[in-house]
């Protein structure tokens, strides 16, 4: 299994806008074959920070996720609200 974590920061004053985009697209990922978990969290002490936790059955499932039309649409919709580059980490479950 593959686990992906990501930290994304919203631009000042755009946290609610970014959350709205995420909530609109996140449920679609759970319908993708091999997506076992897709959760997004918003930091309590800094509402501009978002933490993504994703779990995929295989490398193929992760590749299908990252090339899906809704992944690309979500990325485009988020772009206006994101401050800087996301920090993305990938792990293989042991």
SVG drawing of the C-alpha trace seen along z (x, -y; Angstrom):
<svg xmlns="http://www.w3.org/2000/svg" viewBox="-19 -38 27 42">
<polyline fill="none" stroke="black" stroke-width="0.4" points="0.0,0.0 1.0,-3.6 0.4,-6.4 0.6,-10.0 0.7,-13.0 0.5,-16.6 0.6,-19.9 -1.0,-22.8 -1.2,-26.4 -4.0,-28.7 -3.3,-32.3 -4.2,-34.8 -8.0,-35.1 -8.6,-32.2 -8.8,-29.2 -12.6,-28.9 -12.4,-29.1 -9.8,-26.4 -11.9,-24.2 -14.9,-24.7 -12.9,-23.4 -11.5,-20.5 -14.9,-19.4 -16.3,-19.5 -13.7,-17.2 -12.5,-14.9 -15.5,-12.5 -14.8,-11.8 -11.4,-10.4 -12.9,-7.8 -14.8,-6.4 -11.5,-5.8 -10.5,-2.1 -7.7,-1.4 -8.3,-4.6 -8.6,-3.2 -8.6,-6.5 -8.7,-10.2 -9.0,-12.6 -8.3,-16.3 -7.8,-18.1 -7.6,-21.8 -5.3,-22.9 -7.0,-24.2 -4.3,-26.8 -3.8,-28.0 -6.8,-27.6 -4.7,-28.4 -2.9,-25.0 -4.4,-21.8 -3.1,-18.3 -4.0,-15.5 -3.8,-11.8 -4.4,-9.4 -4.0,-5.6 -3.9,-3.6 -3.9,0.1 -1.0,0.0 1.4,-2.2 -1.1,-1.8 -4.0,-3.1 -1.9,-6.1 -1.0,-6.7 -4.6,-6.5 -5.5,-9.0 -2.9,-11.5 -3.9,-11.3 -7.7,-11.4 -9.7,-14.3 -11.0,-15.3 -7.5,-15.4 -6.5,-17.9 -9.7,-19.9 -9.2,-20.1 -5.6,-21.3 -6.7,-24.0 -9.6,-25.1 -7.2,-25.2 -4.4,-27.2 -5.9,-30.6 -6.2,-29.9 -2.8,-28.2 0.2,-30.0 3.4,-28.4 4.1,-24.8 2.5,-21.9 4.8,-19.6 4.0,-16.1 5.5,-12.9 5.0,-9.3 5.4,-6.2 5.1,-2.5 3.3,-0.7 5.5,1.7"/>
</svg>
